[in-house]
Each structure stands twice: as C-alpha cells, then as structure tokens.
Amino acid sequence: MSKNKSSIDSSENHYNTLLAPVITEKSTIASEHNQVVFKVPLEATKPQISEAVEALFKVKVKAVNTLRVKGKKKQFRGRPFTRSTVKKAIVTLEEGHSIDVTTGL
C-alpha cells in the first residue's frame, strides 16, 4: 500500500512542478530545435523539472535551462502594482523525441 501511495505523491509532484506550457512566438521557434518551454514554480530545480517532463510525457530530456523573469511595475487606472515574478524552464529533448503541448495532459 505504501508503494501505491508514494507513486501517487510523486505524480502529484510532477504535475505541481510543471505549471503550464509557454506558448509564444519565441517558444514556437524553439520547438523547431527540439525545445519546449514551461512555466515552473520559483523553487523548482533543474533535476526536478527534468524528472517531471520525463515522467509525464515519456520522453528523454537532454538539457534544462531556467530563467527568472522579474515582475514589472505597472499601473492600472492610476494605481501601481507589480506583476508576479515567474520562472521559465527551457527543456531540450533528445533527437527523435517531441511533445505536442497543444493536446494537454
């Protein structure tokens, strides 16, 4: 029973590690080079991201690059606010592997 519980916990962690795919012009250009871009939590590490992508999509990960986009200061109707800081992961896949992010999980 504990093995079953731990596998459920690990799959939940994988779903919590990858928040959403980033679909922009730049990420579609990167997909031509076997790369996929995901939004991840600020505390996620590269090994965690790699493990989550391999487990959820059943592909081999070649490399993971991460970047933090600091929230910008903006104004809405004269009231200042700050956008949230976001962490992105650019996942490079091995040759022959691909992920179709438009289909979902």
KOLLUM-609504 format. One line per 4 residues: number of its first residue (from 1); for each residue x, y, z of N, C-alpha, C, O, CB. Coordinates in Angstrom, 1 decimal. Glycine has a CB too. Layout:
N
NUM = X Y Z X Y Z X Y Z X Y Z X Y Z; ...
***
This chain:
105
1 = 0.8 -1.2 0.0 0.0 0.0 0.0 0.9 1.3 0.0 0.5 2.2 -0.6 -0.9 0.0 1.2; 2.0 1.2 0.7 2.8 2.4 0.7 3.5 2.7 -0.6 3.7 3.9 -1.0 4.0 2.2 1.8; 3.7 1.7 -1.4 4.3 1.9 -2.8 3.3 2.6 -3.6 3.6 3.5 -4.4 4.7 0.5 -3.4; 2.0 2.2 -3.5 1.0 2.9 -4.3 0.8 4.4 -3.9 0.7 5.2 -4.8 -0.4 2.1 -4.1
5 = 0.9 4.6 -2.6 0.7 6.0 -2.1 1.9 6.9 -2.6 1.7 8.0 -2.9 0.7 6.0 -0.5; 3.1 6.3 -2.5 4.3 7.1 -3.0 4.3 7.4 -4.4 4.7 8.4 -4.9 5.6 6.4 -2.6; 3.7 6.5 -5.3 3.7 6.7 -6.7 2.6 7.8 -7.0 2.8 8.6 -7.9 3.3 5.5 -7.5; 1.6 7.9 -6.2 0.6 8.9 -6.3 1.2 10.3 -5.9 1.0 11.3 -6.6 -0.7 8.7 -5.5
9 = 1.9 10.3 -4.8 2.6 11.5 -4.4 3.6 12.0 -5.4 3.6 13.2 -5.6 3.3 11.3 -3.0; 4.4 11.1 -6.0 5.4 11.6 -7.0 4.7 12.1 -8.2 5.2 13.1 -8.8 6.3 10.4 -7.3; 3.6 11.5 -8.7 2.9 12.0 -9.9 2.3 13.4 -9.6 2.3 14.3 -10.5 1.9 11.1 -10.4; 1.8 13.6 -8.3 1.3 14.9 -8.0 2.4 15.9 -8.0 2.2 17.1 -8.4 0.6 14.9 -6.6
13 = 3.6 15.6 -7.5 4.7 16.5 -7.5 5.1 16.8 -8.9 5.5 18.0 -9.2 5.9 15.8 -6.8; 5.0 15.9 -9.9 5.3 16.1 -11.3 4.3 17.2 -11.8 4.7 18.1 -12.5 5.3 14.8 -12.1; 3.1 17.0 -11.5 2.1 17.9 -12.0 2.2 19.3 -11.4 2.0 20.3 -12.0 0.6 17.4 -11.7; 2.7 19.4 -10.1 3.0 20.6 -9.4 4.2 21.3 -9.9 4.4 22.5 -9.8 3.0 20.4 -7.9
17 = 5.2 20.5 -10.5 6.4 21.1 -11.0 6.2 21.8 -12.3 6.8 22.9 -12.5 7.5 20.0 -11.2; 5.4 21.3 -13.2 5.1 21.9 -14.5 3.8 22.6 -14.4 2.7 21.9 -14.4 5.2 20.9 -15.7; 3.8 23.9 -14.3 2.5 24.7 -14.1 1.8 24.8 -15.4 0.6 24.6 -15.5 2.8 26.0 -13.5; 2.5 25.2 -16.5 1.8 25.4 -17.8 2.9 25.5 -18.9 4.0 26.0 -18.6 0.9 26.7 -17.8
21 = 2.5 25.2 -20.1 3.4 25.4 -21.2 3.4 26.9 -21.6 2.3 27.6 -21.4 3.1 24.6 -22.5; 4.5 27.4 -22.1 4.5 28.8 -22.5 4.4 28.8 -24.0 5.3 28.3 -24.7 5.8 29.6 -22.0; 3.3 29.4 -24.5 3.1 29.4 -26.0 3.2 30.8 -26.5 2.2 31.6 -26.4 1.7 28.7 -26.3; 4.3 31.1 -27.0 4.6 32.4 -27.6 5.3 32.2 -29.0 5.6 31.1 -29.3 5.5 33.3 -26.7
25 = 5.5 33.3 -29.7 6.2 33.2 -30.9 7.6 32.6 -30.7 8.1 31.8 -31.5 6.3 34.6 -31.6; 8.3 33.1 -29.7 9.6 32.6 -29.5 9.7 31.1 -29.1 10.6 30.4 -29.5 10.3 33.5 -28.3; 8.7 30.7 -28.3 8.7 29.3 -27.9 8.4 28.4 -29.1 8.8 27.2 -29.1 7.7 29.0 -26.8; 7.6 28.8 -30.0 7.3 28.0 -31.2 8.5 27.9 -32.1 8.7 26.9 -32.8 6.1 28.6 -32.0
29 = 9.3 29.0 -32.2 10.6 28.9 -32.9 11.5 27.9 -32.2 12.2 27.2 -32.9 11.2 30.3 -33.0; 11.5 27.9 -30.9 12.4 27.0 -30.2 11.9 25.6 -30.4 12.8 24.6 -30.3 12.4 27.3 -28.7; 10.6 25.3 -30.6 10.2 24.0 -30.8 10.7 23.3 -32.1 10.8 22.1 -32.2 8.6 23.9 -30.8; 11.1 24.2 -33.0 11.8 23.6 -34.2 13.1 23.1 -33.9 13.7 22.3 -34.7 11.9 24.8 -35.3
33 = 13.7 23.5 -32.8 15.1 23.0 -32.4 14.9 22.0 -31.2 15.8 21.8 -30.4 15.9 24.1 -31.9; 13.8 21.3 -31.1 13.6 20.2 -30.1 13.5 20.8 -28.7 14.0 20.1 -27.8 14.6 19.2 -30.3; 13.0 22.0 -28.5 12.9 22.6 -27.2 11.5 22.9 -26.9 10.7 23.3 -27.8 13.8 23.9 -27.1; 11.1 22.8 -25.6 9.8 23.1 -25.1 9.9 24.0 -23.9 10.8 23.8 -23.1 9.0 21.8 -24.7
37 = 9.1 25.0 -23.8 9.2 26.0 -22.7 8.0 25.8 -21.7 6.8 25.7 -22.2 9.2 27.5 -23.2; 8.3 25.7 -20.4 7.2 25.5 -19.4 7.4 26.6 -18.4 8.5 27.1 -18.1 7.3 24.1 -18.8; 6.2 27.0 -17.7 6.2 27.8 -16.6 6.3 26.9 -15.4 5.6 25.9 -15.3 5.0 28.8 -16.5; 7.3 27.2 -14.5 7.5 26.3 -13.3 7.5 27.2 -12.0 7.7 28.4 -12.1 8.8 25.5 -13.4
41 = 7.3 26.5 -10.8 7.4 27.3 -9.6 8.8 27.9 -9.4 9.8 27.4 -9.9 7.0 26.4 -8.4; 8.9 28.9 -8.6 10.2 29.6 -8.4 11.2 28.7 -7.7 12.4 28.8 -7.9 10.0 30.9 -7.6; 10.7 27.7 -6.8 11.6 26.9 -6.1 12.0 25.6 -6.8 12.7 24.8 -6.3 11.0 26.6 -4.8; 11.5 25.4 -8.0 11.7 24.1 -8.8 13.2 24.1 -9.3 13.7 25.1 -9.7 10.8 24.0 -10.0
45 = 13.8 22.9 -9.2 15.2 22.8 -9.6 15.3 22.1 -11.0 14.3 21.5 -11.4 16.0 22.0 -8.5; 16.4 22.2 -11.6 16.6 21.5 -12.9 16.4 20.0 -12.9 15.7 19.5 -13.8 17.9 21.9 -13.5; 16.9 19.3 -11.9 16.7 17.8 -11.8 15.2 17.5 -11.6 14.7 16.6 -12.2 17.5 17.2 -10.7; 14.5 18.3 -10.8 13.0 18.1 -10.6 12.3 18.3 -11.9 11.4 17.5 -12.2 12.5 19.0 -9.5
49 = 12.6 19.4 -12.7 11.9 19.7 -13.9 12.2 18.6 -14.9 11.3 18.1 -15.6 12.4 21.0 -14.5; 13.4 18.1 -15.0 13.8 17.0 -16.0 13.0 15.8 -15.6 12.5 15.1 -16.5 15.3 16.8 -15.9; 13.0 15.4 -14.4 12.3 14.2 -13.9 10.8 14.3 -14.2 10.2 13.3 -14.7 12.5 14.0 -12.4; 10.2 15.5 -14.0 8.8 15.6 -14.3 8.4 15.5 -15.7 7.4 14.9 -16.1 8.3 17.0 -13.7
53 = 9.2 16.1 -16.6 9.0 16.0 -18.0 9.1 14.6 -18.5 8.3 14.1 -19.3 9.9 17.0 -18.8; 10.1 13.9 -18.1 10.4 12.5 -18.5 9.2 11.6 -18.0 8.8 10.7 -18.8 11.7 12.0 -18.0; 8.7 11.8 -16.8 7.6 11.0 -16.3 6.3 11.3 -16.9 5.6 10.4 -17.2 7.5 11.2 -14.8; 6.0 12.6 -17.1 4.6 12.9 -17.6 4.5 12.7 -19.1 3.5 12.3 -19.6 4.3 14.3 -17.3
57 = 5.6 13.0 -19.9 5.5 12.9 -21.4 6.2 11.7 -22.0 6.1 11.5 -23.2 6.0 14.2 -22.0; 6.9 11.0 -21.1 7.6 9.8 -21.6 8.6 10.0 -22.7 8.5 9.4 -23.8 6.6 8.7 -22.0; 9.4 11.0 -22.5 10.5 11.4 -23.5 11.8 11.5 -22.7 11.8 11.5 -21.5 10.1 12.8 -24.1; 12.9 11.6 -23.5 14.2 11.7 -22.9 14.6 13.2 -22.9 14.5 13.8 -24.0 15.3 10.8 -23.6
61 = 15.1 13.7 -21.8 15.5 15.1 -21.7 17.0 15.2 -21.9 17.7 14.5 -21.2 15.0 15.8 -20.4; 17.4 16.1 -22.8 18.9 16.3 -23.0 19.4 17.3 -22.0 20.5 17.1 -21.4 19.1 16.7 -24.4; 18.7 18.5 -21.9 19.2 19.6 -21.0 18.0 20.4 -20.5 16.9 20.4 -21.2 20.2 20.5 -21.7; 18.2 21.1 -19.4 17.2 22.0 -18.9 17.9 23.3 -18.6 18.9 23.4 -17.8 16.5 21.4 -17.6
65 = 17.4 24.4 -19.1 17.8 25.8 -18.8 16.7 26.5 -18.2 15.5 26.4 -18.6 18.3 26.5 -20.1; 17.0 27.3 -17.1 15.9 28.0 -16.4 16.2 29.5 -16.4 17.4 29.9 -16.5 15.8 27.5 -15.0; 15.2 30.3 -16.3 15.4 31.7 -16.2 14.2 32.3 -15.4 13.1 31.8 -15.4 15.4 32.4 -17.6; 14.6 33.4 -14.6 13.6 34.0 -13.8 13.2 35.4 -14.4 14.1 36.2 -14.7 14.1 34.2 -12.3
69 = 12.0 35.6 -14.6 11.5 36.9 -15.2 10.9 37.7 -14.0 9.9 37.4 -13.5 10.4 36.7 -16.3; 11.7 38.8 -13.6 11.2 39.6 -12.5 10.0 40.4 -12.9 9.9 40.9 -14.0 12.4 40.5 -12.1; 9.1 40.4 -11.9 7.8 41.1 -12.2 8.0 42.6 -12.4 8.8 43.3 -11.7 6.9 41.0 -11.0; 7.3 43.2 -13.4 7.4 44.6 -13.8 6.5 45.4 -12.9 5.4 45.0 -12.5 7.1 44.8 -15.3
73 = 6.9 46.6 -12.7 6.0 47.6 -12.0 5.1 48.2 -13.1 5.6 48.8 -14.0 6.8 48.7 -11.2; 3.8 48.2 -12.9 2.8 48.7 -13.8 1.8 49.6 -13.1 1.8 49.7 -11.9 2.1 47.5 -14.6; 0.9 50.2 -13.9 -0.2 51.0 -13.3 -1.5 50.6 -14.0 -1.5 50.4 -15.2 0.1 52.5 -13.5; -2.5 50.5 -13.2 -3.9 50.2 -13.8 -4.8 51.3 -13.2 -5.0 51.3 -12.0 -4.3 48.8 -13.5
77 = -5.3 52.1 -14.0 -6.2 53.2 -13.6 -5.5 54.1 -12.5 -6.2 54.5 -11.6 -7.5 52.7 -13.1; -4.2 54.3 -12.7 -3.5 55.2 -11.8 -3.0 54.5 -10.6 -2.3 55.1 -9.8 -4.4 56.3 -11.4; -3.4 53.3 -10.4 -2.9 52.6 -9.2 -1.7 51.7 -9.5 -1.8 50.8 -10.4 -4.1 51.8 -8.5; -0.6 51.8 -8.8 0.5 51.0 -9.1 0.4 49.6 -8.5 -0.2 49.3 -7.5 1.8 51.6 -8.5
81 = 0.9 48.6 -9.3 1.0 47.2 -8.8 2.2 46.6 -9.5 2.8 47.2 -10.4 -0.3 46.5 -9.1; 2.6 45.4 -9.0 3.7 44.7 -9.5 3.3 43.3 -10.0 2.6 42.6 -9.3 4.9 44.6 -8.4; 3.7 43.0 -11.2 3.3 41.7 -11.7 4.2 40.6 -11.0 5.2 41.0 -10.4 3.6 41.6 -13.3; 3.7 39.4 -11.0 4.4 38.3 -10.3 5.7 37.9 -11.0 5.8 38.0 -12.2 3.5 37.1 -10.1
85 = 6.7 37.6 -10.2 7.9 37.0 -10.7 7.6 35.6 -11.2 7.0 34.8 -10.5 9.1 37.1 -9.7; 8.1 35.2 -12.4 7.8 34.0 -13.0 9.2 33.3 -13.3 10.1 33.9 -13.7 7.0 34.1 -14.3; 9.2 31.9 -13.2 10.3 31.1 -13.6 9.9 30.3 -14.8 8.9 29.6 -14.8 10.8 30.2 -12.4; 10.8 30.3 -15.8 10.5 29.5 -17.0 11.6 28.5 -17.2 12.8 28.7 -16.8 10.5 30.4 -18.3
89 = 11.3 27.3 -17.7 12.2 26.2 -18.0 12.2 25.9 -19.5 11.2 25.6 -20.0 11.9 25.0 -17.1; 13.4 26.0 -20.1 13.5 25.6 -21.5 14.1 24.2 -21.5 15.3 24.0 -21.2 14.4 26.7 -22.3; 13.3 23.3 -21.9 13.7 21.8 -21.9 14.1 21.4 -23.3 13.3 21.5 -24.2 12.5 21.0 -21.3; 15.3 21.0 -23.4 15.8 20.4 -24.7 15.6 18.9 -24.7 16.1 18.3 -23.8 17.3 20.9 -25.0
93 = 15.0 18.4 -25.7 14.7 17.0 -25.8 15.7 16.3 -26.7 16.4 16.9 -27.5 13.3 16.7 -26.3; 15.9 15.0 -26.4 16.8 14.2 -27.3 16.3 14.1 -28.7 15.1 14.3 -28.9 17.0 12.7 -26.7; 17.1 13.8 -29.6 16.7 13.6 -31.0 15.7 12.5 -31.1 15.8 11.5 -30.5 17.9 13.3 -31.9; 14.6 12.8 -31.9 13.6 11.8 -32.1 12.4 11.9 -31.1 11.4 11.2 -31.4 14.2 10.4 -32.1
97 = 12.6 12.7 -30.1 11.5 12.8 -29.1 10.8 14.2 -29.3 11.5 15.1 -29.7 12.1 12.7 -27.6; 9.5 14.3 -29.1 8.8 15.5 -29.2 7.6 15.5 -28.3 7.1 14.5 -27.9 8.4 15.7 -30.7; 7.2 16.7 -28.0 6.0 16.9 -27.1 5.1 17.9 -27.9 5.5 18.9 -28.4 6.4 17.5 -25.7; 3.8 17.5 -27.9 2.8 18.4 -28.5 2.0 19.0 -27.4 1.2 18.4 -26.7 1.7 17.5 -29.4
101 = 2.4 20.3 -27.1 1.8 21.0 -25.9 0.4 21.4 -26.1 -0.3 21.8 -25.2 2.7 22.2 -25.6; -0.1 21.4 -27.4 -1.5 21.8 -27.6 -2.5 20.8 -27.2 -3.7 21.1 -27.0 -1.7 22.2 -29.1; -2.1 19.5 -27.0 -3.1 18.5 -26.7 -3.3 18.4 -25.2 -4.4 17.9 -24.8 -2.6 17.1 -27.2; -2.4 18.9 -24.4 -2.6 18.8 -22.9 -2.2 17.5 -22.4 -1.7 16.6 -23.1 -4.1 19.1 -22.6
105 = -2.4 17.3 -21.0 -2.0 16.0 -20.4 -3.2 15.1 -20.2 -3.0 14.0 -19.7 -1.4 16.3 -19.0
***
